[in-house]
Amino acid sequence: MNFIKLTFVIILSILIVLVLLAVYYDSDRLKIKNVTINHNVKNYNEYIDQVIVNMVKDKNIIFLDKVIIEKNVSRMSEDLKGVRVIMYPPDTVYIDVIHRKPVVKVFNGNGYVLYDEDMNTVDKYDKEIFDELITIVPKVSADSGVLENIISTVSATDASIKMSKYFPDVFIVDKDGIYGFNSLYKINIYFGSRMNSEKLKKAFLSTKYIIQKKLPVRYIDARFENLIAN
């Protein structure tokens, strides 16, 4: 009885191997012919697309290891945050390449360094977004903790608030703490030594209130409940 079972297992294994070999060597239907690559930015190194196509084009879709593809592509540039491979048998692959996007630009005396939400520098970016980025100006030597505090707080803020005309578009690091400035309405905001989401929301709502009520106020202290001062 055991001999019969063993014989059956061996024959079944041989059949499976033969089927896999037939698929691997003979099936043109399963060779990848269509490769669509999507980027979440406009400005990127086109060499990335060439490498991806060489990795997957004409490969058998059954034996394509998408995890290895994702890892290999992610290592091609420090500006890449992640890669997602989606396979549609028999012959199509979609690849989403996710680039790091800057959220702030920091003035360093000679120019600007751009950072993403994880405090990574970003070298490749869409030029048209440069003017829309929040600006940080350290008037004194600012440690990384202060910059990280500003960047993480701004990044965590809802996009509808960040894009509002009532949101401060410049943050200044001075000896006595962090200041915000709304350059459209010329309103100054003081946050103290550290920012947080509550202070930032207060500053936004107070600026909106001042402008809508046409108040002659141009200074907000976001540390306190009584925020508005002349």
C-alpha positions in Angstrom: 0.0 0.0 0.0 2.8 2.4 0.9 4.6 1.5 -2.3 1.5 2.5 -4.3 1.2 5.8 -2.5 4.9 6.5 -3.0 4.6 5.7 -6.7 1.6 8.0 -7.0 3.4 10.9 -5.3 6.5 10.4 -7.5 4.4 10.3 -10.7 2.4 13.4 -9.6 5.6 15.3 -8.8 7.0 14.5 -12.2 3.9 15.7 -13.9 3.9 18.9 -12.0 7.6 19.5 -12.9 6.9 18.8 -16.6 3.9 21.2 -16.6 6.0 23.9 -15.0 8.8 23.4 -17.5 6.3 23.5 -20.4 4.9 26.7 -19.0 8.4 28.2 -18.5 9.8 27.3 -21.9 6.9 27.1 -24.3 4.2 29.5 -23.3 4.4 32.8 -25.1 1.0 33.8 -23.7 2.6 34.1 -20.2 5.5 36.2 -21.3 5.2 39.8 -20.1 4.5 42.0 -23.1 2.9 45.1 -21.5 4.7 47.1 -18.8 3.0 50.2 -17.5 5.1 52.4 -15.1 3.5 55.1 -13.0 5.3 57.8 -11.1 3.8 60.1 -8.5 6.0 63.0 -9.7 6.7 64.5 -13.1 10.4 65.0 -12.7 12.3 61.8 -12.3 15.3 59.9 -13.8 14.0 58.1 -16.9 16.8 55.5 -16.4 14.6 54.0 -13.7 12.0 53.1 -16.4 14.6 51.5 -18.6 15.9 49.3 -15.8 12.4 48.2 -14.8 11.5 47.3 -18.3 14.7 45.2 -18.6 13.8 43.4 -15.4 10.3 42.3 -16.4 9.8 42.5 -20.2 9.5 39.0 -21.8 9.8 37.3 -18.4 7.3 34.6 -17.6 4.7 36.2 -15.4 4.2 33.0 -13.2 7.9 33.1 -12.2 8.2 36.8 -11.7 9.1 37.6 -8.1 7.5 40.9 -7.4 9.1 41.2 -4.0 12.6 41.1 -5.5 11.6 43.6 -8.2 10.3 46.0 -5.6 13.4 45.7 -3.5 15.8 46.1 -6.4 14.0 49.2 -7.8 13.7 50.8 -4.4 17.5 50.7 -4.0 18.1 52.6 -7.3 17.7 56.0 -5.7 17.5 57.5 -2.3 14.6 59.6 -3.6 12.4 56.5 -3.9 10.1 55.8 -1.0 8.6 52.6 -2.3 7.6 50.5 -5.3 4.5 48.4 -5.9 4.2 45.7 -8.5 0.8 44.6 -9.7 0.5 41.6 -12.1 -2.4 41.0 -14.5 -1.9 37.6 -16.2 -1.3 36.5 -18.7 1.1 39.3 -20.0 0.6 42.6 -18.2 2.4 44.3 -15.3 1.7 47.7 -13.6 4.4 49.2 -11.5 3.9 52.2 -9.2 7.1 54.0 -8.4 6.6 56.2 -5.3 9.1 59.1 -5.0 9.8 61.1 -1.9 8.0 64.4 -2.0 9.4 67.5 -0.3 7.1 69.2 2.3 9.4 72.0 3.4 12.5 73.9 2.1 15.1 75.0 4.6 17.3 78.0 3.9 20.9 77.3 4.8 22.5 80.6 4.0 23.4 79.8 0.4 20.3 78.2 -0.9 17.6 75.7 0.1 17.6 72.1 1.2 14.4 70.2 0.6 13.1 67.6 3.1 10.3 65.1 3.0 8.0 64.2 5.9 10.6 61.7 7.3 13.4 64.3 7.4 15.1 62.8 4.3 16.7 65.3 1.8 15.0 65.3 -1.6 17.1 66.2 -4.6 14.7 65.4 -7.5 11.4 67.1 -7.4 8.8 68.9 -9.6 10.1 72.4 -10.0 6.6 74.0 -10.1 6.0 73.0 -6.4 9.1 74.8 -5.1 7.2 78.1 -4.5 4.4 76.2 -2.8 6.6 74.6 -0.1 6.6 75.8 3.4 9.8 77.7 4.1 12.0 77.3 7.2 14.6 80.0 8.0 16.9 79.3 10.9 18.2 82.7 12.1 20.3 80.8 14.6 22.0 77.4 14.4 19.0 75.1 14.8 19.5 71.5 15.9 17.9 68.7 14.0 15.3 68.3 16.8 13.8 71.7 16.2 13.7 71.1 12.4 12.2 67.7 12.9 9.6 69.2 15.3 8.5 71.7 12.6 8.5 69.3 9.7 6.6 66.5 11.6 4.0 68.9 12.8 3.5 70.5 9.4 3.4 67.1 7.7 0.7 65.8 10.1 -1.5 68.8 9.4 -4.5 68.2 7.1 -3.8 69.2 3.5 -6.8 71.4 3.3 -5.4 73.5 6.1 -1.8 73.6 4.8 -3.0 74.8 1.4 -5.2 77.5 2.9 -4.2 81.2 2.5 -4.6 81.5 6.3 -1.8 79.0 7.0 1.7 80.4 7.9 4.0 79.8 4.9 7.2 80.7 6.6 8.7 79.4 9.9 11.6 81.2 11.6 13.8 79.6 14.2 15.2 82.3 16.5 17.0 82.3 19.9 13.8 82.5 21.8 11.8 80.0 19.9 9.8 79.3 16.7 7.9 82.0 14.8 5.4 81.6 12.0 4.6 84.2 9.4 1.7 84.5 7.0 3.3 86.5 4.1 -0.1 87.2 2.4 -1.6 88.9 5.4 1.6 89.9 7.2 0.6 88.1 10.4 3.3 87.0 12.9 2.8 83.9 15.1 4.8 82.8 18.1 4.9 79.1 19.0 7.4 79.0 21.8 10.3 76.6 21.9 8.3 73.8 20.3 5.4 73.4 17.9 2.5 71.0 18.0 -0.6 70.3 16.1 -2.8 72.1 18.6 -0.7 75.3 18.4 -0.7 75.2 14.6 -4.4 74.7 14.4 -5.0 77.7 16.8 -2.7 79.9 14.7 -4.6 78.9 11.5 -8.1 79.5 13.0 -7.0 82.8 14.6 -5.5 84.1 11.4 -8.8 83.2 9.6 -10.8 84.9 12.3 -8.6 88.1 12.1 -8.9 88.4 8.4 -12.6 87.6 8.1 -13.5 90.0 10.9 -11.1 92.6 9.5 -9.4 93.1 12.8 -6.3 95.4 13.0 -4.3 92.6 14.7 -1.0 91.2 13.3 0.4 89.2 16.2 -0.7 85.8 17.5 0.7 84.0 20.5 -0.2 80.3 19.9 1.0 79.2 23.4 -2.1 80.5 25.1 -5.9 80.3 24.8 -6.1 84.1 24.6 -4.1 84.1 21.3 -4.6 87.5 19.8 -2.6 90.6 20.6 -2.1 93.9 18.8 
